[in-house]
Amino acid sequence: MATDVLDVPARSRYEVTVDGELAGFSEYREAEGARVFTHTEVFDAYEGKGVGSALARGALDDVRARGRRLVALCPFIGAYLESHGEYADLVDAELTARLKARR
């Protein structure tokens, strides 16, 4: 099973493919220089196969490679961050608090 994660700026989302087929996505928007993750979805046929984790890892690795910060308004990305402390340094805590307070 070949899994690839690609940033698709025209759609403001990362897409994950499995063997060339779209398997899910993680939507984002930009705010104050940070990438704000708002929604993640893995299609039913791919649930429970590690596709969501591959998507989160690929997206967060891309944020790191670009030297960016992030905010996880999306519960899936938030949960991934909680269990993968190696990405904690990417979180913009101040912006996260402000954006969550607006909800």
QUIKA-V848369 format. One record per pair of residues at least 4 apart in sequence whose ideal C-beta (glycine too) atoms are under 8 Angstrom apart, sorted by sequence separation. I is the first residue (numbers start at 1). GAP is how many residues later the second one is. D is the distance in Angstrom with one decimal. If there is no record, write none. Layout:
BEGIN
i->I gap->GAP d->D
i->I gap->GAP d->D
END
This chain:
BEGIN
i->8 gap->4 d->7.8
i->11 gap->4 d->7.7
i->17 gap->4 d->5.9
i->30 gap->4 d->7.3
i->42 gap->4 d->5.3
i->43 gap->4 d->7.6
i->47 gap->4 d->7.5
i->50 gap->4 d->5.9
i->51 gap->4 d->6.3
i->52 gap->4 d->6.4
i->53 gap->4 d->6.1
i->54 gap->4 d->6.1
i->55 gap->4 d->6.3
i->56 gap->4 d->6.1
i->57 gap->4 d->6.0
i->58 gap->4 d->6.4
i->59 gap->4 d->6.6
i->60 gap->4 d->6.5
i->61 gap->4 d->6.2
i->62 gap->4 d->6.3
i->64 gap->4 d->7.7
i->74 gap->4 d->6.4
i->75 gap->4 d->6.2
i->76 gap->4 d->6.4
i->77 gap->4 d->6.4
i->78 gap->4 d->6.6
i->79 gap->4 d->6.7
i->80 gap->4 d->5.8
i->87 gap->4 d->7.5
i->92 gap->4 d->6.0
i->93 gap->4 d->6.4
i->94 gap->4 d->6.6
i->95 gap->4 d->6.1
i->96 gap->4 d->6.1
i->97 gap->4 d->6.3
i->98 gap->4 d->6.9
i->99 gap->4 d->7.4
i->8 gap->5 d->5.7
i->17 gap->5 d->5.7
i->18 gap->5 d->4.4
i->30 gap->5 d->6.5
i->31 gap->5 d->4.9
i->42 gap->5 d->5.6
i->46 gap->5 d->4.2
i->47 gap->5 d->7.5
i->63 gap->5 d->4.8
i->72 gap->5 d->4.2
i->73 gap->5 d->7.7
i->91 gap->5 d->6.3
i->8 gap->6 d->7.0
i->16 gap->6 d->7.7
i->17 gap->6 d->6.0
i->30 gap->6 d->7.0
i->63 gap->6 d->7.6
i->72 gap->6 d->4.1
i->81 gap->6 d->5.5
i->7 gap->7 d->5.5
i->8 gap->7 d->5.4
i->15 gap->7 d->6.0
i->16 gap->7 d->5.1
i->28 gap->7 d->5.0
i->29 gap->7 d->5.1
i->63 gap->7 d->5.1
i->80 gap->7 d->7.9
i->81 gap->7 d->6.9
i->6 gap->8 d->6.8
i->16 gap->8 d->5.0
i->28 gap->8 d->5.9
i->5 gap->9 d->5.7
i->6 gap->9 d->5.5
i->15 gap->9 d->7.5
i->16 gap->9 d->7.0
i->28 gap->9 d->5.1
i->29 gap->9 d->6.2
i->42 gap->9 d->5.2
i->72 gap->9 d->5.6
i->5 gap->10 d->7.3
i->15 gap->10 d->4.9
i->16 gap->10 d->8.0
i->27 gap->10 d->7.3
i->28 gap->10 d->6.3
i->42 gap->10 d->4.5
i->60 gap->10 d->7.2
i->81 gap->10 d->6.6
i->5 gap->11 d->5.1
i->6 gap->11 d->7.4
i->14 gap->11 d->6.4
i->26 gap->11 d->5.9
i->27 gap->11 d->5.1
i->4 gap->12 d->7.1
i->13 gap->12 d->4.6
i->14 gap->12 d->4.7
i->27 gap->12 d->4.5
i->40 gap->12 d->6.9
i->3 gap->13 d->6.4
i->4 gap->13 d->5.0
i->13 gap->13 d->6.0
i->26 gap->13 d->7.3
i->27 gap->13 d->7.4
i->42 gap->13 d->6.9
i->3 gap->14 d->7.1
i->11 gap->14 d->7.7
i->13 gap->14 d->4.5
i->14 gap->14 d->7.4
i->26 gap->14 d->4.2
i->3 gap->15 d->5.5
i->12 gap->15 d->6.1
i->13 gap->15 d->6.4
i->25 gap->15 d->7.2
i->26 gap->15 d->7.9
i->40 gap->15 d->6.8
i->2 gap->16 d->7.1
i->11 gap->16 d->8.0
i->12 gap->16 d->5.8
i->24 gap->16 d->7.2
i->25 gap->16 d->6.0
i->40 gap->16 d->7.3
i->1 gap->17 d->5.8
i->2 gap->17 d->5.4
i->8 gap->17 d->8.0
i->12 gap->17 d->6.1
i->24 gap->17 d->5.5
i->60 gap->17 d->7.8
i->1 gap->18 d->6.4
i->2 gap->18 d->7.7
i->24 gap->18 d->3.7
i->59 gap->18 d->7.5
i->23 gap->19 d->6.4
i->24 gap->19 d->5.6
i->72 gap->19 d->7.1
i->3 gap->20 d->7.7
i->23 gap->20 d->5.6
i->56 gap->20 d->7.0
i->60 gap->20 d->7.6
i->70 gap->20 d->5.0
i->71 gap->20 d->7.3
i->22 gap->21 d->7.6
i->56 gap->21 d->5.9
i->60 gap->21 d->7.7
i->69 gap->21 d->6.1
i->70 gap->21 d->6.1
i->71 gap->21 d->5.8
i->23 gap->22 d->7.6
i->24 gap->22 d->6.3
i->37 gap->22 d->7.3
i->68 gap->22 d->7.5
i->69 gap->22 d->7.2
i->70 gap->22 d->6.7
i->23 gap->23 d->4.2
i->57 gap->23 d->7.8
i->64 gap->23 d->7.5
i->69 gap->23 d->4.0
i->52 gap->24 d->6.4
i->56 gap->24 d->4.1
i->60 gap->24 d->7.9
i->71 gap->24 d->5.4
i->72 gap->24 d->7.2
i->71 gap->25 d->4.7
i->16 gap->26 d->7.5
i->64 gap->26 d->6.0
i->69 gap->26 d->7.3
i->73 gap->26 d->6.3
i->24 gap->27 d->6.0
i->53 gap->27 d->6.9
i->57 gap->27 d->7.8
i->60 gap->27 d->4.9
i->63 gap->27 d->5.6
i->73 gap->27 d->7.1
i->18 gap->28 d->6.0
i->23 gap->28 d->5.1
i->24 gap->28 d->6.7
i->35 gap->28 d->5.5
i->52 gap->28 d->7.9
i->56 gap->28 d->7.9
i->71 gap->28 d->5.7
i->26 gap->29 d->5.7
i->25 gap->30 d->7.6
i->26 gap->30 d->7.1
i->60 gap->30 d->6.5
i->73 gap->30 d->7.7
i->18 gap->31 d->7.9
i->24 gap->31 d->5.7
i->28 gap->31 d->7.9
i->18 gap->33 d->6.2
i->26 gap->33 d->5.3
i->35 gap->33 d->5.5
i->37 gap->33 d->6.6
i->34 gap->34 d->6.6
i->35 gap->34 d->7.5
i->36 gap->34 d->7.2
i->37 gap->34 d->7.0
i->40 gap->34 d->5.1
i->16 gap->35 d->5.8
i->33 gap->35 d->7.3
i->34 gap->35 d->4.3
i->35 gap->35 d->4.9
i->36 gap->35 d->4.4
i->37 gap->35 d->5.2
i->38 gap->35 d->5.2
i->39 gap->35 d->5.4
i->33 gap->36 d->6.7
i->34 gap->36 d->5.7
i->35 gap->36 d->7.5
i->37 gap->36 d->6.3
i->38 gap->36 d->5.6
i->40 gap->36 d->4.1
i->34 gap->37 d->5.4
i->36 gap->37 d->6.0
i->37 gap->37 d->4.4
i->40 gap->37 d->5.9
i->16 gap->38 d->6.0
i->16 gap->39 d->4.0
i->31 gap->40 d->7.0
i->37 gap->40 d->4.2
i->14 gap->41 d->6.4
i->16 gap->42 d->6.9
i->14 gap->44 d->6.5
i->14 gap->45 d->4.3
i->3 gap->47 d->7.8
i->27 gap->47 d->7.7
i->1 gap->48 d->7.4
i->3 gap->48 d->6.5
i->14 gap->48 d->7.1
i->26 gap->48 d->6.9
i->5 gap->49 d->6.4
i->5 gap->50 d->5.7
i->26 gap->50 d->7.6
i->3 gap->51 d->4.6
i->26 gap->51 d->6.6
i->5 gap->52 d->7.6
i->7 gap->52 d->7.7
i->5 gap->53 d->2.7
i->4 gap->54 d->7.8
i->5 gap->54 d->6.4
i->7 gap->55 d->5.7
i->5 gap->57 d->7.5
i->34 gap->58 d->4.8
i->36 gap->59 d->8.0
i->32 gap->60 d->7.8
i->34 gap->61 d->5.5
i->32 gap->63 d->5.7
i->36 gap->63 d->6.7
i->31 gap->64 d->6.7
i->31 gap->68 d->6.9
END
